[in-house]
Amino acid sequence: FDGEGGSPRYMAPECYDASLGKLTEKVDIWAMGCILIELFGGVLPYADCQTMAQLSARILVEKRPPDVPPATPPQIAALIRRCVMFDPSGRLRAEELQNEIGRLRQ
C-alpha cells in the first residue's frame, strides 16, 4: 500500500475500530503473529489483499485474521493462531508468548 503510514497488514482489528476494544499490549501480540506469518510462511499477512479497502473489509466486515500458510510448521502455525485471535482477550499474553517461543526452541 504505497503512501500509507504505518503497517496496516500488521495492525490488530481494534486499531481500526475502537468498538472492538481498547488498545492494549495485545495489539503487539497480533503484530508478532503477523511477523511470524511472514518469517515462517514466506508471505505477507493478508497477502491476497491488494488495496486498503480490501484489507479493511477482510478485518472489519469478514472479521478474519490473516491466513496461516499451509507450509508453516504445525507448532508455529498453532502459535500464530493464538496470536491473531480476533478477540484480544483470547490472544496470548507477552509472557505466555515468550514461554511458548522458548519451548519451541528446545
Salt bridges, closest charged atoms under 4 A:
GLU14 OE2 - ARG91 NH1 2.74
ASP48 OD2 - ARG58 NH2 2.72
GLU62 OE1 - ARG58 NE 3.37
GLU62 OE1 - ARG64 NH1 3.15
ASP67 OD2 - ARG64 NH2 3.20
GLU95 OE1 - ARG93 NH2 3.72
GLU96 OE2 - ARG93 NH1 3.27
GLU100 OE2 - ARG82 NH1 3.92
GLU100 OE1 - ARG103 NH2 2.73
